[in-house]
């Protein structure tokens, strides 16, 4: 009886506790609702978080929390909250619809499809859901080149707009279709109709700029950008876009006048001044920028110390490094802690880093973050260092905080993309590169960076779209045009490639001419127009405007055809036309090597190396000659002599590391790769080689952990050597499924490499796939018959005996 009484009291107590928790959660919820109605979003979110601590499944609070985060631009947090909502309540139409819409905005088509379908099952008549699904259907039809499905999706979008003019998602389908059809006049009308419904939609304004550019409406473009500056005064990217447009139209003076007016306008704004000065430094000269900065500083502008620091930065760039650093230190010392002082400290940190004083730079950044842990520029510098140290996860956490403070910071997004790449998350990297393009309003650098990634993934259509969108605001940007030309070259789309080349020909300067020459030569070669190609290259070589490059290509073409005499004759003509020219002598000696005149060539290389020891090509040529002669000692000495003259040279150290590895000096090779990696941790081949050596040259657990940290970025890369490294490290860490998924394609891609085949055999043994393991080990023996000194050969023979006996 006593036990029952106790149980009754205990149960009652628990029920009472639950009731109290629910009541308290509801009080926090009601308080959050009231605060939201008053516009106090920060305190409302705190109340909703209190709700979740007491009741993690409070449906209404979760939805309001997600909506509030979305409304203030914190999309990542909002997306996570909506996801949690639909995981708990799959029947939440608002949650499924919001996820589908956000996924659509982020070009996450799979998620848009998944949540759009889920929302349609909950309410098939919801117009927003129908618009989302029509957009997904249109995109799928474009990818599948299904014209009938495209028309059906557009027809659906048109019907939805007729029913609800506010449905911007449906309108965008119509606009996109008109633009794809190059019906620019109709597209402009559709955009204007959309803007009549949503006059503050910045994305529509950006699209409209592109259409105006296609229509050649120069005055309209200028007028619209000026209107956008008035309509969206808080967006600094719009004045920058207008300036880019002025410059692309050859109106640098107009751009300068526009920025100068903004810089001098009262009340003066330091950001406008800095933008003006940076424009002068890029378009005019650093001297001109420094002179104008002297004038502005004399007028006692706001944040004067920051402008003095900027001027010191120009002195630094002009070569007065010690004086500039000293000026910055004197400027900082008397200042009280403030945002301005912290900004200057970060500028000084960048100077110190540029002079290899990374210790001093890090100390300054840490001091800044100690005073203000949300200082954006300091956070970005720290994140960059974390990435370089293979602490990508920590960098991602720091950058999430930075983007929480500045959600439209394109530079932070770009650094975040690097962090995701280093961590091996290439999908997240691509997402960040895409977001950086949008945040920068399709600026050239961000657009090129994303397009190059897309090209590396063979996603040429999306890359083309990214570059075309950027060119609409920077029509004559040489690098953008070059990237677009590369896509058309890969597509063998000769009319459009010719169009790009003609556009580049209209640009001034050596950079544009080099791009024209490169694309023209590639086009002629790809079309097998050999005589025209040789004539074109010969003209370039005779003009001498492109250095010796065209002559190299002509000689290479002769050698590919097996005509050594023609190559030698042409190289001699180049030297006769340029007597004593260093490159011409190197070119002739290189042809002599192919022609068997080894000693003559070696003598030339030695003479040239004595004159210009900093030229890595000469030492590498001597190394290759001695290696060809199987003179190992002389080959090694050529590399050592080259490194003595160029201690930090990548290729020479790289070659020496290869020599040490082949000789079995794994630790010596690791030492070289560690130095190379410290100098450039972004080089994928160095990373691969170092990780591979760490994973094979030591049984130490710390070395294996470091190998894994370095190799994470190699995950899912379609390069056999990278797959082998990543797979072998995964095998040694006991992750057999990951190892198998990487090592099988690696073995297929490198069928003649005994070590790669050995790695696959080992994973088969671990998975008890004995027949396949035996076949692999036998393959290793066949491949290694000329190199039986490989460290694992005794093990291979033993495994063959064991597996053969087991099979019998």
C-alpha positions in Angstrom: 0.0 0.0 0.0 2.8 2.4 0.8 4.5 1.6 -2.5 1.3 2.4 -4.4 0.8 5.6 -2.5 4.4 6.7 -3.4 3.8 5.8 -7.0 0.7 7.8 -7.1 2.4 10.9 -5.6 5.4 10.5 -8.0 3.1 10.2 -11.1 1.1 13.2 -9.9 4.4 15.1 -9.5 5.5 14.2 -13.0 2.2 15.2 -14.5 2.3 18.5 -12.5 5.8 19.1 -13.8 4.7 18.4 -17.4 1.8 20.7 -17.0 4.0 23.4 -15.6 6.5 23.0 -18.5 3.8 23.3 -21.1 2.3 26.3 -19.4 5.6 28.0 -19.2 6.3 27.2 -22.8 3.0 28.6 -23.8 3.7 31.8 -21.8 7.0 32.2 -23.6 5.2 31.6 -26.9 2.5 34.2 -26.2 5.2 36.7 -25.1 7.1 36.0 -28.4 4.0 36.6 -30.4 3.4 40.0 -28.7 7.0 41.0 -29.2 6.8 40.1 -32.9 3.6 42.3 -33.2 5.6 45.2 -31.6 8.5 44.6 -34.0 10.9 43.5 -31.3 12.3 40.6 -33.3 15.4 39.9 -31.3 13.6 39.5 -28.0 10.8 37.5 -29.7 13.4 35.0 -31.0 14.8 34.7 -27.5 11.3 33.8 -26.2 10.8 31.2 -28.9 14.1 29.6 -28.0 12.9 29.4 -24.4 9.8 27.6 -25.8 12.0 25.0 -27.5 13.9 24.4 -24.3 10.6 23.4 -22.6 8.8 22.0 -25.6 11.0 21.1 -28.6 7.9 20.2 -30.7 5.9 23.4 -30.3 4.6 23.7 -33.9 3.4 27.3 -33.9 6.6 28.6 -32.2 8.8 26.8 -34.7 7.0 28.2 -37.7 7.0 31.8 -36.3 10.7 31.5 -35.4 11.5 30.3 -38.9 9.4 33.0 -40.5 11.1 35.7 -38.4 14.6 34.5 -39.3 13.7 34.4 -43.0 12.2 37.9 -42.8 15.5 39.3 -41.5 17.6 37.5 -44.1 19.0 34.7 -42.0 18.1 32.1 -44.6 20.4 29.3 -43.5 18.9 29.4 -39.9 15.4 29.7 -41.3 15.9 26.8 -43.6 17.1 24.6 -40.8 14.1 25.6 -38.6 11.6 24.8 -41.5 13.3 21.4 -41.9 12.9 20.6 -38.3 9.2 21.7 -38.5 8.4 19.3 -41.4 10.4 16.5 -39.8 8.1 16.8 -36.8 5.0 17.7 -38.7 5.1 16.5 -42.3 1.6 17.9 -42.8 2.8 21.5 -42.3 1.9 23.1 -45.6 3.6 26.4 -44.6 6.8 24.5 -43.8 6.9 22.5 -47.0 6.0 25.5 -49.1 8.7 27.7 -47.5 11.4 25.0 -48.0 10.4 24.6 -51.6 10.5 28.3 -52.2 13.9 28.8 -50.5 15.4 25.8 -52.3 14.2 27.3 -55.5 15.9 30.6 -54.7 19.1 28.8 -53.9 19.0 26.7 -57.1 18.7 23.5 -55.1 16.5 21.8 -57.6 16.3 18.4 -55.8 15.1 19.9 -52.6 12.7 22.3 -54.4 11.2 19.2 -56.2 10.9 17.2 -53.0 9.3 19.8 -50.9 7.2 21.2 -53.8 5.7 17.7 -54.3 5.1 17.3 -50.6 3.3 20.7 -50.5 1.2 19.8 -53.6 0.0 16.6 -51.9 -1.1 18.7 -48.9 -2.9 21.4 -51.0 -2.9 20.9 -54.8 -4.8 24.1 -55.3 -2.2 26.4 -53.6 -1.1 28.8 -56.3 2.4 29.4 -54.9 3.0 25.7 -54.7 1.8 25.3 -58.3 4.2 28.1 -59.4 7.1 26.4 -57.6 6.4 23.1 -59.3 5.9 24.8 -62.7 9.4 26.3 -62.3 10.9 23.0 -61.4 9.1 21.4 -64.4 10.4 24.1 -66.7 14.0 23.6 -65.6 13.7 19.9 -66.0 12.3 20.3 -69.5 15.2 22.6 -70.4 17.8 20.2 -69.1 16.0 17.3 -71.0 15.6 19.5 -74.1 11.9 18.6 -74.1 10.2 21.5 -76.0 6.7 20.2 -75.3 7.3 20.1 -71.6 8.8 23.6 -71.7 5.7 25.0 -73.4 3.4 23.2 -70.9 5.3 24.7 -67.9 5.2 28.2 -69.5 1.5 27.8 -70.2 0.9 26.8 -66.6 2.9 29.9 -65.4 0.9 32.2 -67.7 -2.3 30.8 -66.3 -1.2 31.3 -62.7 -0.1 34.9 -63.4 -3.5 35.6 -64.9 -5.1 34.4 -61.7 -2.7 36.0 -59.3 -0.5 38.8 -60.7 1.6 38.8 -57.5 3.1 35.4 -58.2 6.6 36.4 -59.0 7.9 32.9 -59.2 5.5 32.2 -62.1 6.4 35.5 -63.8 10.1 34.5 -63.7 9.3 31.4 -65.7 7.7 33.5 -68.4 10.6 36.0 -68.3 13.2 33.3 -68.4 11.5 31.6 -71.4 11.4 34.9 -73.3 15.0 35.6 -72.6 16.1 32.1 -73.7 14.2 32.7 -76.9 16.1 36.0 -77.2 12.7 37.8 -77.5 14.2 40.8 -75.7 11.3 43.3 -76.4 8.7 40.9 -75.0 11.0 40.0 -72.1 11.3 43.8 -71.2 7.5 44.1 -71.3 7.1 41.1 -69.0 9.7 42.5 -66.5 8.0 45.9 -66.5 4.7 44.2 -65.7 6.3 42.3 -62.9 7.9 45.5 -61.5 4.5 47.2 -61.6 3.4 44.6 -59.0 6.6 44.5 -57.0 8.5 47.8 -57.6 11.2 47.0 -54.9 12.3 43.7 -56.4 16.0 44.2 -56.9 16.5 40.9 -58.8 14.0 42.1 -61.5 16.0 45.3 -61.9 19.2 43.3 -62.4 17.5 41.1 -65.0 16.1 44.2 -66.7 19.6 45.6 -67.0 20.7 42.6 -69.0 17.7 42.9 -71.3 18.4 46.6 -71.9 22.0 45.7 -72.7 20.8 43.2 -75.3 18.5 45.8 -76.8 21.4 48.4 -76.9 19.4 50.8 -74.7 22.5 52.6 -73.3 20.7 55.6 -71.9 18.1 53.4 -70.3 20.8 51.3 -68.6 22.3 54.4 -67.1 18.9 55.8 -66.0 17.9 52.5 -64.4 21.1 52.2 -62.4 20.8 55.8 -61.2 17.2 55.0 -60.2 18.3 51.9 -58.3 20.8 54.0 -56.3 17.9 56.2 -55.2 15.6 53.3 -54.6 18.1 51.1 -52.8 20.5 53.5 -51.1 21.8 51.0 -48.5 23.1 48.6 -51.2 26.8 49.5 -51.9 26.9 47.1 -54.9 24.6 49.3 -57.0 27.0 52.3 -57.3 29.8 49.9 -57.9 27.7 48.3 -60.7 27.1 51.8 -62.2 30.8 52.5 -62.1 31.6 49.1 -63.8 29.1 50.0 -66.5 30.6 53.5 -67.0 34.1 52.0 -67.4 32.8 49.3 -69.8 31.4 52.1 -72.0 34.7 53.9 -72.0 33.4 56.6 -69.7 36.0 56.4 -67.0 35.8 60.2 -66.6 32.1 60.1 -65.9 32.6 57.3 -63.4 35.3 59.3 -61.6 33.1 62.4 -61.5 30.2 60.4 -60.1 32.3 58.9 -57.3 34.0 62.2 -56.6 30.6 63.8 -56.2 29.5 61.1 -53.7 32.8 61.4 -51.8 32.5 65.2 -51.4 28.7 65.1 -50.7 27.6 66.3 -47.2 27.3 64.7 -44.9 30.4 63.0 -45.9 30.5 59.2 -45.7 33.8 57.4 -45.3 32.8 54.4 -47.4 32.0 56.7 -50.3 35.4 58.3 -50.0 37.2 54.9 -49.8 35.3 53.7 -52.9 36.3 56.8 -54.8 39.9 56.5 -53.8 40.1 52.8 -54.7 38.6 53.5 -58.1 41.3 56.1 -58.7 44.0 53.6 -57.7 42.6 50.9 -60.1 41.7 53.0 -63.1 44.2 55.9 -62.8 47.2 55.1 -60.6 48.1 54.7 -57.0 49.9 58.0 -57.2 46.8 59.8 -58.3 44.8 58.1 -55.6 47.3 59.1 -52.9 47.3 62.7 -54.2 43.5 63.0 -54.0 43.5 61.4 -50.6 45.9 64.1 -49.4 43.3 66.7 -50.5 40.4 64.9 -48.7 42.4 64.3 -45.5 43.2 68.0 -45.3 39.5 68.8 -45.1 39.2 66.8 -41.8 36.7 64.2 -43.1 34.9 61.6 -40.9 37.1 58.6 -39.8 40.2 60.6 -40.7 42.5 58.1 -39.1 41.1 55.3 -41.3 41.8 57.4 -44.4 45.3 58.1 -43.3 45.7 54.3 -42.9 44.4 53.9 -46.5 47.0 56.4 -47.7 49.7 54.4 -45.8 48.4 51.4 -47.7 49.1 53.1 -51.0 52.6 53.9 -49.7 53.0 50.2 -48.9 51.9 49.2 -52.4 54.3 51.8 -53.9 57.2 50.1 -52.2 57.6 52.2 -49.1 56.8 49.2 -46.9 58.8 49.9 -43.8 57.6 53.6 -43.7 54.0 52.6 -44.3 54.0 50.0 -41.4 55.7 52.6 -39.1 53.1 55.2 -40.0 50.3 52.7 -39.2 51.8 51.7 -35.9 52.1 55.4 -34.9 48.5 56.0 -35.9 47.2 53.1 -33.8 49.2 53.7 -30.6 47.3 56.9 -29.3 43.8 55.8 -30.4 41.3 54.4 -27.9 39.7 51.1 -28.7 37.0 51.7 -31.3 35.6 50.2 -34.6 37.8 52.6 -36.5 41.0 51.6 -34.6 40.1 47.9 -35.0 39.6 48.4 -38.8 43.1 50.0 -39.0 44.6 47.2 -37.0 43.3 44.7 -39.5 44.8 46.8 -42.4 48.1 46.7 -40.6 47.8 42.9 -40.1 47.4 42.5 -43.9 50.6 44.6 -44.4 52.5 42.4 -41.9 51.3 39.2 -43.5 52.4 40.5 -46.9 55.9 41.0 -45.4 55.9 37.4 -44.1 55.4 38.6 -40.5 52.5 36.3 -39.9 53.2 36.2 -36.2 52.7 39.9 -35.9 49.6 39.8 -38.2 48.0 37.0 -36.1 48.7 38.9 -32.9 46.9 42.0 -34.2 43.9 40.0 -35.5 43.6 38.1 -32.1 43.6 41.5 -30.3 40.9 42.8 -32.6 38.7 39.8 -32.0 39.4 40.0 -28.3 37.9 43.5 -28.3 35.1 42.7 -30.8 34.6 39.0 -31.6 32.3 40.0 -34.6 34.8 42.2 -36.4 34.1 41.0 -40.0 37.5 41.6 -41.6 39.4 40.0 -38.7 37.1 37.0 -38.7 37.8 36.6 -42.5 41.5 36.7 -42.0 41.4 34.2 -39.1 39.2 31.9 -41.2 41.7 32.0 -44.1 44.5 31.0 -41.7 42.4 28.2 -40.3 41.7 26.9 -43.8 45.4 27.0 -44.7 46.1 25.0 -41.5 43.5 22.4 -42.5 41.2 23.4 -39.7 38.3 23.8 -42.2 35.6 22.9 -39.7 36.7 25.7 -37.3 36.8 28.1 -40.3 33.3 27.2 -41.3 32.0 27.9 -37.8 33.7 31.3 -37.7 32.5 32.2 -41.2 28.9 31.3 -40.3 29.2 33.8 -37.5 30.6 36.4 -39.9 27.8 35.8 -42.4 25.3 36.2 -39.6 26.7 39.7 -39.1 27.0 40.5 -42.8 24.8 38.1 -44.7 25.7 39.7 -48.1 29.4 39.7 -47.8 30.6 38.1 -51.0 34.2 37.8 -49.8 33.1 35.9 -46.7 31.1 33.6 -49.0 34.1 33.0 -51.2 36.3 32.1 -48.2 33.4 29.8 -46.9 33.5 28.1 -50.3 37.3 27.5 -49.8 36.6 26.1 -46.4 33.9 23.7 -47.7 36.3 22.6 -50.5 39.1 21.9 -48.0 36.6 19.9 -46.0 35.7 17.9 -49.1 32.1 19.2 -49.4 32.1 20.3 -53.0 28.4 20.7 -53.2 28.4 23.2 -50.4 31.4 24.9 -52.0 29.4 25.4 -55.2 26.5 26.7 -53.3 28.7 29.4 -51.6 30.3 30.4 -54.9 26.8 30.8 -56.4 25.7 32.9 -53.5 28.8 35.1 -53.7 27.9 35.8 -57.4 24.4 37.0 -56.3 25.8 39.0 -53.3 28.3 40.8 -55.5 25.6 41.6 -58.0 27.3 39.4 -60.6 30.7 41.0 -60.2 33.4 39.7 -62.6 35.7 38.0 -60.1 32.9 36.1 -58.3 31.3 35.2 -61.6 34.5 33.9 -63.0 35.3 31.9 -59.9 31.9 30.2 -60.0 32.0 29.6 -63.8 35.4 28.0 -63.6 34.1 25.6 -61.0 31.1 24.8 -63.2 33.4 24.2 -66.2 35.5 21.8 -64.1 32.3 19.9 -63.5 31.4 19.9 -67.2 28.3 22.0 -66.4 28.9 24.3 -69.4 25.4 25.6 -69.8 25.1 27.0 -66.3 28.7 28.4 -66.6 27.6 30.1 -69.8 24.6 31.7 -68.1 26.8 32.9 -65.2 29.3 34.6 -67.5 26.6 36.1 -69.8 24.8 37.5 -66.7 28.1 39.1 -65.6 28.8 40.5 -69.1 25.5 42.2 -69.2 26.8 44.6 -66.6 30.5 44.5 -67.7 30.1 44.0 -71.5 33.8 44.3 -72.4 35.4 42.5 -69.5 38.3 40.6 -71.0 38.5 37.7 -68.6 34.7 37.2 -68.7 34.9 37.1 -72.5 37.8 34.8 -72.4 35.9 32.4 -70.1 32.9 32.5 -72.4 35.2 31.8 -75.4 36.6 28.8 -73.6 33.1 27.4 -73.1 32.2 27.8 -76.8 35.6 26.3 -77.7 34.7 23.2 -75.6 31.3 23.1 -77.2 32.8 23.5 -80.7 30.3 26.3 -81.2 32.3 28.2 -83.8 29.9 31.0 -84.7 29.6 32.1 -81.0 33.3 31.6 -80.5 34.0 33.9 -83.5 31.6 36.4 -82.0 33.6 36.4 -78.7 36.9 36.8 -80.6 35.5 39.7 -82.6 34.4 41.4 -79.4 37.8 41.0 -77.9 39.4 42.4 -81.0 37.6 45.7 -80.4 39.3 46.0 -76.9 42.5 47.8 -76.4 45.6 46.5 -74.7 48.0 43.5 -74.7 45.7 41.4 -72.5 42.9 41.4 -75.0 45.2 40.7 -77.9 46.7 37.7 -76.0 43.1 36.4 -75.5 42.4 36.8 -79.2 45.5 35.0 -80.2 44.9 32.1 -77.8 41.3 31.5 -78.8 42.1 31.9 -82.6 45.0 29.4 -82.4 42.8 26.9 -80.4 40.0 27.3 -82.9 42.2 26.7 -85.9 43.8 23.7 -84.3 40.4 22.2 -83.3 39.1 22.6 -86.8 42.2 20.9 -88.3 43.1 24.0 -90.3 46.8 23.2 -90.0 48.1 25.4 -92.7 46.1 28.4 -91.5 47.3 27.7 -87.9 51.0 27.6 -88.9 50.6 30.8 -90.9 48.9 32.5 -88.0 51.5 31.5 -85.5 54.3 32.4 -88.0 52.8 35.9 -88.3 52.7 36.2 -84.5 56.3 35.0 -84.2 57.6 37.4 -86.9 55.8 40.3 -85.3 57.4 39.5 -81.9 54.4 40.9 -80.0 53.7 37.6 -78.2 57.2 36.7 -77.2 58.5 33.3 -78.3 55.3 31.4 -77.5 54.1 31.2 -81.2 57.4 29.8 -82.2 57.2 27.2 -79.5 53.8 26.1 -80.8 55.1 25.8 -84.4 58.1 23.8 -83.3 55.9 21.5 -81.2 53.7 20.9 -84.2 56.7 19.9 -86.3 57.8 17.5 -83.5 54.4 16.0 -83.2 54.6 15.2 -86.9 58.0 13.6 -86.4 59.8 16.2 -88.5 62.8 17.0 -86.3 64.7 18.6 -89.1 61.9 21.1 -89.7 61.8 21.9 -86.0 65.6 22.4 -85.8 65.6 24.6 -88.9 62.8 26.8 -87.6 64.4 27.1 -84.1 67.7 28.1 -85.8 65.8 30.8 -87.8 64.3 32.1 -84.6 67.8 32.3 -83.0 69.3 34.0 -86.1 66.5 36.6 -86.0 67.1 37.1 -82.2 70.8 36.5 -81.8 71.8 36.0 -78.1 68.2 35.9 -77.0 67.9 33.7 -73.9 64.6 32.1 -74.8 65.7 31.5 -78.4 68.8 29.7 -77.3 66.8 27.6 -74.9 64.3 26.7 -77.6 67.1 25.5 -80.0 68.8 23.4 -77.3 65.4 21.8 -76.4 65.0 20.7 -80.1 68.6 19.5 -80.1 67.8 17.2 -77.2 64.9 15.6 -79.2 67.3 15.3 -82.2 69.9 13.4 -80.1 72.4 16.3 -79.9 72.6 15.7 -76.1 76.0 17.1 -75.3 75.6 20.2 -77.4 72.2 20.9 -75.7 73.6 20.2 -72.3 76.5 22.7 -72.8 73.9 25.4 -73.9 71.8 24.7 -70.8 74.9 25.0 -68.5 76.0 28.2 -70.1 72.5 29.7 -69.8 72.2 28.5 -66.1 75.5 30.2 -65.3 74.1 33.5 -66.7 70.5 33.2 -65.3 70.5 30.7 -62.4 67.0 31.8 -61.4 65.5 30.2 -64.5 64.1 26.9 -63.3 63.7 25.5 -66.8 67.5 25.2 -67.2 68.1 23.1 -64.1 65.1 20.9 -65.0 66.4 20.5 -68.5 69.8 19.4 -67.1 68.1 17.1 -64.7 66.1 15.5 -67.5 69.2 15.1 -69.7 71.2 13.3 -66.9 68.2 11.2 -66.0 67.9 10.2 -69.7 71.6 9.2 -69.5 70.9 7.3 -66.3 73.4 9.4 -64.5 71.6 9.5 -61.2 74.2 11.5 -59.3 74.5 14.2 -62.0 70.7 14.4 -62.2 70.4 14.9 -58.4 73.2 17.4 -58.5 71.4 19.5 -61.2 68.4 19.7 -58.9 70.5 20.6 -55.8 72.3 23.3 -57.8 69.0 24.7 -59.0 67.6 24.7 -55.5 70.7 26.4 -54.1 70.0 29.3 -56.6 66.2 29.1 -56.0 65.5 27.7 -52.5 61.7 28.0 -52.7 61.2 27.0 -56.3 58.2 24.7 -56.5 59.1 22.5 -59.5 62.7 22.0 -58.5 61.8 20.9 -55.0 59.0 18.8 -56.4 61.4 17.0 -58.7 63.9 16.4 -55.8 61.1 15.0 -53.6 60.3 12.5 -56.4 63.9 11.5 -56.6 64.0 10.9 -52.8 60.8 8.9 -52.9 62.1 6.6 -55.7 65.3 6.1 -53.7 63.2 5.1 -50.7 64.0 8.2 -48.6 60.3 8.7 -47.7 61.1 11.0 -44.7 63.3 13.2 -46.9 60.5 13.5 -49.5 58.0 14.3 -46.8 60.2 17.0 -45.5 60.3 18.7 -48.9 56.5 18.4 -49.4 55.9 19.8 -45.9 57.9 22.9 -46.9 56.0 23.2 -50.2 52.7 22.7 -48.5 53.5 25.3 -45.9 54.2 27.7 -48.8 51.1 26.8 -50.7 48.5 24.6 -49.0 46.0 25.2 -51.8 48.0 23.2 -54.4 46.0 20.0 -54.9 48.9 18.0 -56.2 51.2 18.9 -53.4 48.4 18.1 -50.9 47.8 14.7 -52.6 51.5 13.8 -52.6 52.1 14.8 -49.0 49.0 13.0 -47.8 50.0 9.9 -49.8 53.5 9.8 -48.3 52.2 10.4 -44.8 49.8 7.5 -45.1 52.3 5.1 -46.6 55.6 6.2 -45.0 54.6 5.8 -41.4 52.6 3.7 -39.0 52.2 6.7 -36.7 48.5 7.5 -35.8 49.2 11.2 -35.8 50.7 11.1 -39.3 47.6 9.2 -40.5 45.3 11.8 -38.9 47.2 14.6 -40.5 47.1 12.7 -43.9 43.3 12.5 -43.5 43.0 16.3 -42.7 45.0 17.1 -45.8 43.2 14.6 -48.1 39.6 15.5 -47.2 39.5 17.9 -50.1 40.3 15.0 -52.5 37.0 13.3 -51.8 34.7 12.8 -54.8 37.2 14.2 -57.2 37.3 12.3 -60.5 41.1 12.1 -60.6 42.6 8.5 -60.2 45.6 9.6 -58.2 43.5 11.6 -55.8 41.0 8.7 -55.5 43.9 6.3 -54.6 45.2 8.6 -51.9 41.9 9.3 -50.4 40.8 5.6 -50.6 44.0 4.3 -49.1 43.8 6.7 -46.2 40.1 5.7 -45.6 41.3 2.0 -45.7 43.9 2.6 -43.1 41.4 4.4 -40.9 39.0 1.4 -41.1 36.4 3.0 -43.4 36.1 0.1 -45.8 33.1 1.3 -47.8 34.6 4.7 -48.5 37.9 3.0 -49.4 36.3 0.6 -51.8 34.2 3.4 -53.5 37.5 5.4 -54.1 40.0 2.6 -54.9 38.0 0.8 -57.6 37.8 3.8 -59.9 41.4 4.6 -59.0 42.5 1.2 -60.2 40.5 1.5 -63.4 42.0 4.9 -64.1 45.6 3.8 -63.3 45.7 0.3 -64.7 49.5 0.2 -65.0 50.3 1.4 -61.5 51.2 -1.6 -59.3 50.8 0.4 -56.0 47.2 1.4 -56.9 46.4 -2.2 -57.8 48.0 -3.4 -54.5 45.8 -0.9 -52.5 42.7 -2.4 -54.2 43.9 -5.9 -53.4 44.2 -5.0 -49.8 40.6 -3.7 -49.6 39.4 -6.9 -51.2 41.2 -9.0 -48.6 39.7 -6.8 -45.8 36.2 -7.4 -47.3 36.9 -11.2 -47.6 36.5 -11.0 -51.4 39.3 -13.5 -51.8 39.0 -14.4 -55.4 39.1 -10.8 -56.5 42.0 -10.1 -54.1 44.0 -13.0 -55.6 43.5 -11.7 -59.1 44.6 -8.2 -58.0 47.7 -9.5 -56.3 48.6 -11.4 -59.4 48.1 -8.3 -61.4 50.5 -6.5 -59.1 53.2 -9.1 -59.7 52.8 -8.7 -63.5 53.0 -4.9 -63.3 56.0 -4.9 -61.0 58.2 -7.4 -62.8 60.7 -4.7 -63.6 60.5 -3.2 -60.2 60.6 -6.0 -57.7 62.1 -3.8 -55.0 58.8 -2.4 -54.1 58.3 -2.5 -50.3 55.2 -4.6 -50.4 56.3 -7.3 -52.9 57.1 -9.9 -50.2 53.6 -9.4 -48.7 52.1 -9.7 -52.2 53.8 -13.1 -52.8 52.8 -14.3 -49.4 49.2 -13.3 -50.0 49.1 -15.1 -53.4 50.4 -18.3 -51.7 47.8 -18.0 -48.9 44.8 -17.2 -51.1 45.8 -19.9 -53.7 46.0 -22.5 -51.0 42.7 -21.4 -49.6 41.1 -21.6 -53.0 42.4 -25.1 -53.5 
